[in-house]
């Protein structure tokens, strides 16, 4: 059984990156029982994080596996696989077509108005359907992926289709 979930394999970078304090990096390594020497400097600690990040399972993967699902990671900001990118296209297009803005408050208000006027449930459902179709096409073109058509069935208005 497959399950498409928006996750990023590089999510570790949000909490541990080159901007993190040395103690935060040490705490991360200790939390995952990764042995370190007291003499290591920050760049060396960051390299240890990088080397061990794949060994740290994500909660979403653990939960999916408990329910016999498989999590497929998609690239962030991919316009064909991330529905939010389609929403941004619609909203930014409205801002670009609008008159010039004297300040950031005006830009913000134009963004908010564009969301209210242009983004509705039909748009969101359409973007999700397109993303699922594209994901199915990508998986079918990959000989290593084994997904069935039932996992990418047509959208239904039934409440049974919605995850809560």
ABEGO torsion letter per residue (X at the ends): XBBBBBBBAAAAAAABBAABBAAAAAAAAAAAGBBBBAABBAAAAAAAAAAAAAABBBAAAAAAAAAGBBBBBBBBGBAAABAAAAAAAAAAAAAAABBBBABAAAAAAAAAAAAAAABBAAAAAAAAAAAAAAAAAAAAABAABBBBAAAABBBBABAAABBX
